[in-house]
Amino acid sequence: MPLVCPGLSRRQLLQRASLLAAGAAPAAWAQPGKSATAGRPLVVAQVVDFSPAQQDVSRDFLVGSRAAWQDINARGGIRGRPVQHLALETDGTAASLRSALDAVKNNPFCVALSGSVGDELAGQAAALLRQDGLRLAHAAPWLQNSSLEVDEQTFPIFASRQEQIAHALKTLALMGLRTLGAVYGSTRDHAAYHVEVERIASQLQLGLQSFQGAGKLRLLGQQLTPTTPAVLLFVGGTPELAEFTQGLQRQARQRYLVALADVNLQTLLQMGAARGAPVIATQPVPLLNAGLPIVRNYRDTLARLYDEAPTPLSLAGYIAARYTFEVLQAVDGPLTRQSALAAFQQRASLDLGGFRVSFNSQRRGSSYVTQSMTSSDGRLVG
């Protein structure tokens, strides 16, 4: 059902949809498959951040994961055993995440944690698992933070923020880019990410000017001066970026905006983003119109199970679940927390229908980045 309701923001709509889904169809959060005759269901848990700042990211990612696990169960689960996909919502607080991880810890049938989302939550979950000494595989988290040292039980398969920024700036660097502007959508975004952005800019040998929206992004866009860099990295969500572009439309100087994987360009245009400033958005998954088998399977599965438009974040959630499934399916012998973790720790290379996972020396499984762009006439160019 389309989410259309005058007067409500996208995040309010998403929150309402989440509450409706939770109240009307609780079985969607824990899907036991067709039968339990092959034994108790295996539990794969997913922790998601549904705080106002993250719910548009988390919702799309979760939809993709749910679709994948439903499809996996329809095809027999893991070696004939159904998979209970246990999605645990948090509200962005440390106490909420602690409660979710305690539920995972205390569930003896949970063999892995998969697809933690968003970025801050994924990093916090990795730290808490390590602090608690909980020997549990943390597979395919939405972990964008390139400063985080990946430990022996965390298995990120998506390109980091640093790789996304470098990819987006590669072409612009040919235009003589020397200074980059960093615009933070909120005070929280600045606190969470400014150290990493400063490090990345230094490594790319770029000067950096930083700006904070602090609730006045449209005004900030209007107040940029001729000395402000022409290329601006936006660190924040889709609604904040839309507001910032609306201020930029009064600027005479051409600006280029670089957004990262948490921004949805389709939604950005629907929210009335100004067309004068092209937006280049990176994503650590294939383009939605790619002919790869993983993309075709995702689109077919989503269309069959949900009335949802495909998005890069939803595709990422689907890939996260498929990666988790492939590793668990290959476990030799009884499937337990210990055997699952041992299987993930092999960090074997996998080809997931054209999306290749191959871990490097930093224990990261992919540097794959694509990008899309909004044109001055409001089209999306992949």
ZAZA-409615 format. One record per residue (C-alpha): residue number from 0; residue in three letters; chain; x, y, z. Coordinates in nm, 4 decimals, decimal comma. Example, Ala and Ser with C-alpha at 12.3 -4.5 7.8 and 13.67 -1.06 7.14 Angstrom:
REM residues 2
seq / type / mol / px / py / pz
0 / ALA / A / 1,2300 / -0,4500 / 0,7800
1 / SER / A / 1,3670 / -0,1060 / 0,7140
This chain:
REM residues 382
seq / type / mol / px / py / pz
0 / MET / A / 0,0000 / 0,0000 / 0,0000
1 / PRO / A / 0,1517 / 0,3350 / -0,0977
2 / LEU / A / 0,2501 / 0,5524 / 0,1933
3 / VAL / A / 0,0669 / 0,8703 / 0,0979
4 / CYS / A / -0,0742 / 1,0989 / 0,3620
5 / PRO / A / -0,0737 / 1,4806 / 0,3347
6 / GLY / A / 0,0994 / 1,6666 / 0,6151
7 / LEU / A / 0,3208 / 1,3825 / 0,7338
8 / SER / A / 0,6944 / 1,3654 / 0,6754
9 / ARG / A / 0,8548 / 1,0515 / 0,5301
10 / ARG / A / 0,9891 / 0,9597 / 0,8722
11 / GLN / A / 0,6445 / 0,9979 / 1,0314
12 / LEU / A / 0,4996 / 0,7807 / 0,7552
13 / LEU / A / 0,7670 / 0,5170 / 0,8094
14 / GLN / A / 0,7079 / 0,5165 / 1,1824
15 / ARG / A / 0,3344 / 0,4751 / 1,1292
16 / ALA / A / 0,3906 / 0,1923 / 0,8804
17 / SER / A / 0,6248 / 0,0173 / 1,1240
18 / LEU / A / 0,3713 / 0,0345 / 1,4042
19 / LEU / A / 0,0942 / -0,0919 / 1,1767
20 / ALA / A / 0,3087 / -0,3806 / 1,0582
21 / ALA / A / 0,4040 / -0,4740 / 1,4124
22 / GLY / A / 0,0435 / -0,4605 / 1,5324
23 / ALA / A / -0,1333 / -0,6133 / 1,2340
24 / ALA / A / 0,1048 / -0,8894 / 1,1325
25 / PRO / A / 0,3404 / -0,9955 / 1,4099
26 / ALA / A / 0,4158 / -1,3198 / 1,2269
27 / ALA / A / 0,6119 / -1,1213 / 0,9689
28 / TRP / A / 0,8824 / -1,0559 / 1,2267
29 / ALA / A / 0,9370 / -1,4220 / 1,3067
30 / GLN / A / 0,8713 / -1,6520 / 1,0150
31 / PRO / A / 0,8967 / -2,0200 / 1,1050
32 / GLY / A / 0,8534 / -2,1528 / 0,7519
33 / LYS / A / 0,6147 / -2,4153 / 0,6266
34 / SER / A / 0,6567 / -2,6657 / 0,9094
35 / ALA / A / 0,8802 / -2,7551 / 1,1986
36 / THR / A / 0,8846 / -3,1274 / 1,1286
37 / ALA / A / 1,2583 / -3,1166 / 1,0549
38 / GLY / A / 1,3235 / -2,9943 / 1,4076
39 / ARG / A / 1,3209 / -2,6645 / 1,5873
40 / PRO / A / 1,3678 / -2,3573 / 1,3694
41 / LEU / A / 1,7114 / -2,2039 / 1,3537
42 / VAL / A / 1,7013 / -1,8450 / 1,4753
43 / VAL / A / 1,8843 / -1,5670 / 1,2923
44 / ALA / A / 1,8469 / -1,2342 / 1,4740
45 / GLN / A / 1,8569 / -0,8877 / 1,3222
46 / VAL / A / 1,8852 / -0,5716 / 1,5313
47 / VAL / A / 1,7471 / -0,2560 / 1,3689
48 / ASP / A / 1,7527 / 0,1088 / 1,4744
49 / PHE / A / 1,4054 / 0,2591 / 1,4374
50 / SER / A / 1,4902 / 0,5925 / 1,5983
51 / PRO / A / 1,3565 / 0,8935 / 1,4007
52 / ALA / A / 1,6973 / 0,9636 / 1,2476
53 / GLN / A / 1,7456 / 0,6089 / 1,1194
54 / GLN / A / 1,4047 / 0,4582 / 1,0520
55 / ASP / A / 1,3984 / 0,5348 / 0,6769
56 / VAL / A / 1,7321 / 0,3523 / 0,6371
57 / SER / A / 1,6425 / 0,0654 / 0,8707
58 / ARG / A / 1,2969 / 0,0052 / 0,7292
59 / ASP / A / 1,4146 / -0,0437 / 0,3705
60 / PHE / A / 1,7065 / -0,2630 / 0,4788
61 / LEU / A / 1,4767 / -0,4742 / 0,6950
62 / VAL / A / 1,2221 / -0,5219 / 0,4154
63 / GLY / A / 1,4952 / -0,6666 / 0,1926
64 / SER / A / 1,6121 / -0,9047 / 0,4645
65 / ARG / A / 1,2589 / -1,0175 / 0,5447
66 / ALA / A / 1,1932 / -1,0899 / 0,1778
67 / ALA / A / 1,5113 / -1,2968 / 0,1508
68 / TRP / A / 1,4385 / -1,5085 / 0,4589
69 / GLN / A / 1,0790 / -1,5714 / 0,3517
70 / ASP / A / 1,2029 / -1,6876 / 0,0139
71 / ILE / A / 1,4703 / -1,9067 / 0,1760
72 / ASN / A / 1,2079 / -2,0723 / 0,3967
73 / ALA / A / 0,9792 / -2,1288 / 0,0996
74 / ARG / A / 1,2657 / -2,3173 / -0,0647
75 / GLY / A / 1,3313 / -2,5426 / 0,2348
76 / GLY / A / 1,5218 / -2,3229 / 0,4804
77 / ILE / A / 1,8716 / -2,4323 / 0,5768
78 / ARG / A / 1,9254 / -2,8023 / 0,5097
79 / GLY / A / 1,5544 / -2,8659 / 0,5561
80 / ARG / A / 1,5247 / -2,6660 / 0,8771
81 / PRO / A / 1,3092 / -2,3525 / 0,8823
82 / VAL / A / 1,4714 / -2,0224 / 0,9792
83 / GLN / A / 1,3048 / -1,7945 / 1,2301
84 / HIS / A / 1,4026 / -1,4417 / 1,1303
85 / LEU / A / 1,3887 / -1,2533 / 1,4599
86 / ALA / A / 1,3914 / -0,8766 / 1,4014
87 / LEU / A / 1,4524 / -0,6743 / 1,7178
88 / GLU / A / 1,3681 / -0,3029 / 1,6965
89 / THR / A / 1,5620 / -0,0499 / 1,9029
90 / ASP / A / 1,5004 / 0,3194 / 1,9607
91 / GLY / A / 1,8573 / 0,4424 / 1,9194
92 / THR / A / 1,9449 / 0,4344 / 2,2890
93 / ALA / A / 2,2169 / 0,2261 / 2,4514
94 / ALA / A / 1,9621 / 0,0680 / 2,6860
95 / SER / A / 1,7445 / -0,0427 / 2,3952
96 / LEU / A / 2,0379 / -0,2013 / 2,2132
97 / ARG / A / 2,1484 / -0,3724 / 2,5346
98 / SER / A / 1,8010 / -0,5199 / 2,5785
99 / ALA / A / 1,7986 / -0,6470 / 2,2186
100 / LEU / A / 2,1393 / -0,8120 / 2,2515
101 / ASP / A / 2,0380 / -0,9696 / 2,5834
102 / ALA / A / 1,7418 / -1,1254 / 2,4027
103 / VAL / A / 1,9806 / -1,2642 / 2,1415
104 / LYS / A / 2,2210 / -1,3928 / 2,4062
105 / ASN / A / 1,9455 / -1,5654 / 2,6004
106 / ASN / A / 1,7940 / -1,7376 / 2,2982
107 / PRO / A / 1,9671 / -2,0781 / 2,2807
108 / PHE / A / 1,8463 / -2,1379 / 1,9242
109 / CYS / A / 2,0030 / -1,8183 / 1,7844
110 / VAL / A / 2,3027 / -1,9183 / 1,5721
111 / ALA / A / 2,3956 / -1,5779 / 1,4228
112 / LEU / A / 2,3277 / -1,2058 / 1,4203
113 / SER / A / 2,2762 / -1,0760 / 1,0667
114 / GLY / A / 2,2203 / -0,7376 / 0,9039
115 / SER / A / 2,2501 / -0,5000 / 1,2004
116 / VAL / A / 2,1356 / -0,1564 / 1,0807
117 / GLY / A / 2,2052 / 0,1449 / 1,0810
118 / ASP / A / 2,5669 / 0,2344 / 1,0895
119 / GLU / A / 2,5964 / 0,3619 / 1,4477
120 / LEU / A / 2,3999 / 0,0670 / 1,5827
121 / ALA / A / 2,6149 / -0,1805 / 1,3879
122 / GLY / A / 2,9318 / -0,0373 / 1,5394
123 / GLN / A / 2,7842 / -0,0287 / 1,8892
124 / ALA / A / 2,6591 / -0,3872 / 1,8558
125 / ALA / A / 3,0052 / -0,5058 / 1,7519
126 / ALA / A / 3,1579 / -0,3334 / 2,0555
127 / LEU / A / 2,9020 / -0,4786 / 2,2981
128 / LEU / A / 2,9397 / -0,8319 / 2,1624
129 / ARG / A / 3,3150 / -0,8038 / 2,2114
130 / GLN / A / 3,2753 / -0,6513 / 2,5590
131 / ASP / A / 3,0360 / -0,9281 / 2,6667
132 / GLY / A / 3,2575 / -1,2026 / 2,5298
133 / LEU / A / 2,9567 / -1,3376 / 2,3399
134 / ARG / A / 3,0959 / -1,5720 / 2,0745
135 / LEU / A / 2,8354 / -1,5070 / 1,8080
136 / ALA / A / 2,8852 / -1,4378 / 1,4373
137 / HIS / A / 2,7893 / -1,0789 / 1,3484
138 / ALA / A / 2,7276 / -1,1182 / 0,9757
139 / ALA / A / 2,6814 / -0,8484 / 0,7113
140 / PRO / A / 2,6179 / -0,5485 / 0,9390
141 / TRP / A / 2,5447 / -0,2118 / 0,7747
142 / LEU / A / 2,8835 / -0,0974 / 0,9005
143 / GLN / A / 2,9997 / 0,2108 / 0,7090
144 / ASN / A / 3,2597 / 0,3263 / 0,9618
145 / SER / A / 3,6037 / 0,2750 / 0,8066
146 / SER / A / 3,7764 / 0,3740 / 1,1333
147 / LEU / A / 3,6411 / 0,0741 / 1,3220
148 / GLU / A / 3,8817 / -0,2155 / 1,3600
149 / VAL / A / 3,6972 / -0,5287 / 1,2536
150 / ASP / A / 3,7289 / -0,8097 / 1,5069
151 / GLU / A / 3,7239 / -1,1867 / 1,4590
152 / GLN / A / 3,3472 / -1,2220 / 1,4926
153 / THR / A / 3,2350 / -0,9293 / 1,2735
154 / PHE / A / 3,1947 / -0,9893 / 0,8999
155 / PRO / A / 3,1156 / -0,6689 / 0,7068
156 / ILE / A / 3,0471 / -0,7246 / 0,3366
157 / PHE / A / 2,9636 / -0,3705 / 0,2214
158 / ALA / A / 3,2102 / -0,1001 / 0,1182
159 / SER / A / 3,3048 / 0,1477 / 0,3894
160 / ARG / A / 3,2350 / 0,5198 / 0,3949
161 / GLN / A / 3,5944 / 0,5919 / 0,2939
162 / GLU / A / 3,5637 / 0,3744 / -0,0166
163 / GLN / A / 3,2342 / 0,5394 / -0,1075
164 / ILE / A / 3,3764 / 0,8899 / -0,0756
165 / ALA / A / 3,6878 / 0,8035 / -0,2742
166 / HIS / A / 3,4755 / 0,6524 / -0,5511
167 / ALA / A / 3,2477 / 0,9561 / -0,5738
168 / LEU / A / 3,5363 / 1,2035 / -0,5749
169 / LYS / A / 3,7407 / 1,0150 / -0,8342
170 / THR / A / 3,5776 / 1,1851 / -1,1320
171 / LEU / A / 3,5493 / 1,5220 / -0,9617
172 / ALA / A / 3,9210 / 1,5134 / -0,8807
173 / LEU / A / 3,9913 / 1,5319 / -1,2524
174 / MET / A / 3,8258 / 1,8747 / -1,2454
175 / GLY / A / 4,1028 / 2,0001 / -1,0176
176 / LEU / A / 3,9296 / 1,9384 / -0,6851
177 / ARG / A / 4,1486 / 2,0620 / -0,4019
178 / THR / A / 3,9040 / 2,1535 / -0,1253
179 / LEU / A / 3,5966 / 1,9660 / -0,0079
180 / GLY / A / 3,3065 / 2,0983 / 0,1949
181 / ALA / A / 3,1441 / 1,8682 / 0,4509
182 / VAL / A / 2,7841 / 1,9473 / 0,5457
183 / TYR / A / 2,6428 / 1,7628 / 0,8466
184 / GLY / A / 2,2675 / 1,7205 / 0,8594
185 / SER / A / 2,2515 / 1,7434 / 1,2389
186 / THR / A / 2,4633 / 1,7973 / 1,5479
187 / ARG / A / 2,4489 / 1,4215 / 1,6070
188 / ASP / A / 2,5800 / 1,3513 / 1,2555
189 / HIS / A / 2,8710 / 1,5881 / 1,3179
190 / ALA / A / 2,9532 / 1,4287 / 1,6529
191 / ALA / A / 2,9381 / 1,0775 / 1,5075
192 / TYR / A / 3,1255 / 1,1273 / 1,1819
193 / HIS / A / 3,3417 / 1,4415 / 1,1704
194 / VAL / A / 3,6611 / 1,2709 / 1,2928
195 / GLU / A / 3,6324 / 1,0033 / 1,0257
196 / VAL / A / 3,5522 / 1,2550 / 0,7496
197 / GLU / A / 3,8501 / 1,4684 / 0,8507
198 / ARG / A / 4,0766 / 1,1636 / 0,8370
199 / ILE / A / 3,9451 / 1,0635 / 0,4947
200 / ALA / A / 3,9927 / 1,4159 / 0,3553
201 / SER / A / 4,3494 / 1,4178 / 0,4863
202 / GLN / A / 4,4244 / 1,0827 / 0,3233
203 / LEU / A / 4,2835 / 1,2109 / -0,0064
204 / GLN / A / 4,4998 / 1,5232 / 0,0338
205 / LEU / A / 4,2003 / 1,7549 / 0,0258
206 / GLY / A / 4,1409 / 2,0702 / 0,2257
207 / LEU / A / 3,8191 / 2,0542 / 0,4271
208 / GLN / A / 3,5600 / 2,3118 / 0,5303
209 / SER / A / 3,2865 / 2,1864 / 0,7634
210 / PHE / A / 2,9297 / 2,3125 / 0,8115
211 / GLN / A / 2,6557 / 2,2054 / 1,0533
212 / GLY / A / 2,2873 / 2,2310 / 0,9675
213 / ALA / A / 2,1622 / 2,2117 / 1,3273
214 / GLY / A / 1,7987 / 2,2275 / 1,2163
215 / LYS / A / 1,8492 / 2,5148 / 0,9705
216 / LEU / A / 1,9665 / 2,3397 / 0,6567
217 / ARG / A / 1,7653 / 2,5479 / 0,4116
218 / LEU / A / 1,9110 / 2,8645 / 0,5610
219 / LEU / A / 2,2601 / 2,7153 / 0,5528
220 / GLY / A / 2,2194 / 2,6433 / 0,1828
221 / GLN / A / 2,1194 / 3,0018 / 0,1186
222 / GLN / A / 2,4104 / 3,1463 / 0,3139
223 / LEU / A / 2,7006 / 2,9750 / 0,1349
224 / THR / A / 2,9491 / 3,2203 / -0,0093
225 / PRO / A / 3,1603 / 3,2198 / -0,3301
226 / THR / A / 3,4533 / 3,0902 / -0,1234
227 / THR / A / 3,2623 / 2,7768 / -0,0195
228 / PRO / A / 3,3912 / 2,4681 / -0,2054
229 / ALA / A / 3,1982 / 2,3724 / -0,5175
230 / VAL / A / 3,1888 / 2,0066 / -0,4091
231 / LEU / A / 3,0011 / 1,9374 / -0,0862
232 / LEU / A / 2,9917 / 1,6034 / 0,0922
233 / PHE / A / 2,6571 / 1,5698 / 0,2692
234 / VAL / A / 2,6571 / 1,3543 / 0,5827
235 / GLY / A / 2,3001 / 1,2915 / 0,6889
236 / GLY / A / 1,9690 / 1,1461 / 0,5791
237 / THR / A / 1,7381 / 1,1970 / 0,2838
238 / PRO / A / 1,4969 / 1,4512 / 0,4422
239 / GLU / A / 1,7867 / 1,6687 / 0,5599
240 / LEU / A / 1,9503 / 1,6627 / 0,2172
241 / ALA / A / 1,6231 / 1,7609 / 0,0471
242 / GLU / A / 1,5950 / 2,0620 / 0,2774
243 / PHE / A / 1,9556 / 2,1635 / 0,2128
244 / THR / A / 1,9110 / 2,1536 / -0,1665
245 / GLN / A / 1,6091 / 2,3827 / -0,1362
246 / GLY / A / 1,8381 / 2,6472 / 0,0087
247 / LEU / A / 2,1005 / 2,5870 / -0,2572
248 / GLN / A / 1,8617 / 2,6695 / -0,5420
249 / ARG / A / 1,9165 / 3,0403 / -0,4701
250 / GLN / A / 2,2903 / 3,0060 / -0,5164
251 / ALA / A / 2,4365 / 3,1389 / -0,8412
252 / ARG / A / 2,7464 / 2,9191 / -0,8232
253 / GLN / A / 2,7195 / 2,5609 / -0,9461
254 / ARG / A / 2,7465 / 2,3097 / -0,6599
255 / TYR / A / 2,7940 / 1,9345 / -0,6658
256 / LEU / A / 2,6610 / 1,7326 / -0,3742
257 / VAL / A / 2,8058 / 1,3948 / -0,2789
258 / ALA / A / 2,5737 / 1,1816 / -0,0660
259 / LEU / A / 2,6492 / 0,8420 / 0,0814
260 / ALA / A / 2,4633 / 0,5125 / 0,0997
261 / ASP / A / 2,2047 / 0,6207 / 0,3591
262 / VAL / A / 2,0446 / 0,8601 / 0,1066
263 / ASN / A / 1,7656 / 0,7371 / -0,1215
264 / LEU / A / 1,7664 / 0,9400 / -0,4452
265 / GLN / A / 1,4176 / 0,8317 / -0,5504
266 / THR / A / 1,2776 / 0,9559 / -0,2211
267 / LEU / A / 1,4910 / 1,2694 / -0,2436
268 / LEU / A / 1,3218 / 1,3721 / -0,5673
269 / GLN / A / 0,9772 / 1,2878 / -0,4284
270 / MET / A / 1,0463 / 1,5167 / -0,1324
271 / GLY / A / 1,0942 / 1,8169 / -0,3573
272 / ALA / A / 1,4719 / 1,8451 / -0,3718
273 / ALA / A / 1,5855 / 2,1403 / -0,5798
274 / ARG / A / 1,7175 / 2,0421 / -0,9210
275 / GLY / A / 1,9879 / 2,3045 / -0,9604
276 / ALA / A / 2,2543 / 2,1140 / -0,7671
277 / PRO / A / 2,3312 / 1,7629 / -0,8992
278 / VAL / A / 2,3484 / 1,4972 / -0,6281
279 / ILE / A / 2,5886 / 1,2058 / -0,6667
280 / ALA / A / 2,4896 / 0,9235 / -0,4314
281 / THR / A / 2,7062 / 0,6199 / -0,3678
282 / GLN / A / 2,5812 / 0,2742 / -0,2819
283 / PRO / A / 2,7802 / -0,0388 / -0,1904
284 / VAL / A / 2,5448 / -0,2638 / -0,3892
285 / PRO / A / 2,4753 / -0,3081 / -0,7616
286 / LEU / A / 2,2507 / -0,0632 / -0,9427
287 / LEU / A / 1,8846 / -0,1568 / -0,9328
288 / ASN / A / 1,8711 / -0,1878 / -1,3119
289 / ALA / A / 2,1776 / -0,4130 / -1,3305
290 / GLY / A / 2,1363 / -0,7460 / -1,5053
291 / LEU / A / 2,3109 / -0,9432 / -1,2299
292 / PRO / A / 2,1336 / -1,2553 / -1,1015
293 / ILE / A / 2,1305 / -1,1231 / -0,7430
294 / VAL / A / 1,9465 / -0,8094 / -0,8560
295 / ARG / A / 1,6966 / -1,0031 / -1,0698
296 / ASN / A / 1,6277 / -1,2449 / -0,7843
297 / TYR / A / 1,5839 / -0,9576 / -0,5392
298 / ARG / A / 1,3402 / -0,7720 / -0,7637
299 / ASP / A / 1,1394 / -1,0890 / -0,8347
300 / THR / A / 1,1235 / -1,1825 / -0,4653
301 / LEU / A / 1,0280 / -0,8321 / -0,3524
302 / ALA / A / 0,7555 / -0,8039 / -0,6168
303 / ARG / A / 0,6129 / -1,1434 / -0,5181
304 / LEU / A / 0,6083 / -1,0854 / -0,1419
305 / TYR / A / 0,5725 / -0,7104 / -0,0790
306 / ASP / A / 0,4078 / -0,4068 / -0,2326
307 / GLU / A / 0,7341 / -0,2148 / -0,2089
308 / ALA / A / 0,9439 / -0,0331 / -0,4671
309 / PRO / A / 1,3035 / -0,1594 / -0,5019
310 / THR / A / 1,5666 / 0,0564 / -0,3303
311 / PRO / A / 1,9440 / 0,0191 / -0,2859
312 / LEU / A / 1,9032 / -0,0171 / 0,0920
313 / SER / A / 1,6430 / -0,2890 / 0,0502
314 / LEU / A / 1,8764 / -0,4676 / -0,1919
315 / ALA / A / 2,1527 / -0,4416 / 0,0710
316 / GLY / A / 1,9261 / -0,6056 / 0,3294
317 / TYR / A / 1,8475 / -0,8837 / 0,0818
318 / ILE / A / 2,2180 / -0,9403 / 0,0100
319 / ALA / A / 2,2968 / -0,9449 / 0,3843
320 / ALA / A / 2,0464 / -1,2261 / 0,4392
321 / ARG / A / 2,1622 / -1,4209 / 0,1330
322 / TYR / A / 2,5261 / -1,4017 / 0,2477
323 / THR / A / 2,4290 / -1,5263 / 0,5944
324 / PHE / A / 2,2300 / -1,8105 / 0,4420
325 / GLU / A / 2,5129 / -1,9235 / 0,2119
326 / VAL / A / 2,7627 / -1,9472 / 0,4992
327 / LEU / A / 2,5212 / -2,1253 / 0,7338
328 / GLN / A / 2,4143 / -2,3645 / 0,4593
329 / ALA / A / 2,7763 / -2,4733 / 0,4139
330 / VAL / A / 2,8417 / -2,5533 / 0,7820
331 / ASP / A / 2,9759 / -2,9058 / 0,8161
332 / GLY / A / 2,7987 / -3,1002 / 1,0886
333 / PRO / A / 2,5458 / -2,9767 / 1,3464
334 / LEU / A / 2,4621 / -2,6073 / 1,3149
335 / THR / A / 2,5331 / -2,4297 / 1,6450
336 / ARG / A / 2,6625 / -2,0882 / 1,7453
337 / GLN / A / 3,0119 / -2,2309 / 1,7642
338 / SER / A / 3,0059 / -2,4077 / 1,4266
339 / ALA / A / 2,8419 / -2,1057 / 1,2609
340 / LEU / A / 3,1081 / -1,8694 / 1,3949
341 / ALA / A / 3,3824 / -2,1059 / 1,2801
342 / ALA / A / 3,2307 / -2,1130 / 0,9305
343 / PHE / A / 3,2162 / -1,7336 / 0,9075
344 / GLN / A / 3,5729 / -1,7067 / 1,0383
345 / GLN / A / 3,6976 / -1,8925 / 0,7323
346 / ARG / A / 3,6049 / -1,5715 / 0,5456
347 / ALA / A / 3,5630 / -1,7723 / 0,2296
348 / SER / A / 3,5118 / -1,5886 / -0,0975
349 / LEU / A / 3,1567 / -1,6108 / -0,2297
350 / ASP / A / 2,9865 / -1,5014 / -0,5487
351 / LEU / A / 2,6295 / -1,4056 / -0,4579
352 / GLY / A / 2,4847 / -1,3884 / -0,8074
353 / GLY / A / 2,7371 / -1,1322 / -0,9262
354 / PHE / A / 2,7979 / -0,9571 / -0,5933
355 / ARG / A / 3,1351 / -1,0913 / -0,4871
356 / VAL / A / 3,2429 / -1,1180 / -0,1239
357 / SER / A / 3,6195 / -1,1506 / -0,0815
358 / PHE / A / 3,7754 / -1,0427 / 0,2467
359 / ASN / A / 4,0894 / -0,8278 / 0,2507
360 / SER / A / 4,3593 / -0,7857 / 0,5138
361 / GLN / A / 4,1330 / -0,5430 / 0,7058
362 / ARG / A / 3,8684 / -0,8200 / 0,7281
363 / ARG / A / 3,6260 / -0,6338 / 0,5042
364 / GLY / A / 3,4419 / -0,8330 / 0,2428
365 / SER / A / 3,3920 / -0,5839 / -0,0401
366 / SER / A / 3,5047 / -0,2512 / -0,1806
367 / TYR / A / 3,2292 / -0,2592 / -0,4438
368 / VAL / A / 3,0720 / 0,0835 / -0,5003
369 / THR / A / 2,8307 / 0,2121 / -0,7613
370 / GLN / A / 2,6780 / 0,5559 / -0,7889
371 / SER / A / 2,3678 / 0,7253 / -0,9202
372 / MET / A / 2,3109 / 1,0924 / -0,9921
373 / THR / A / 2,0230 / 1,3357 / -1,0173
374 / SER / A / 2,0330 / 1,5497 / -1,3314
375 / SER / A / 1,9343 / 1,9153 / -1,3560
376 / ASP / A / 1,6011 / 1,8138 / -1,5131
377 / GLY / A / 1,5091 / 1,5821 / -1,2261
378 / ARG / A / 1,6057 / 1,2468 / -1,3768
379 / LEU / A / 1,8022 / 0,9680 / -1,2136
380 / VAL / A / 2,1166 / 0,8616 / -1,3994
381 / GLY / A / 2,2691 / 0,5298 / -1,2942
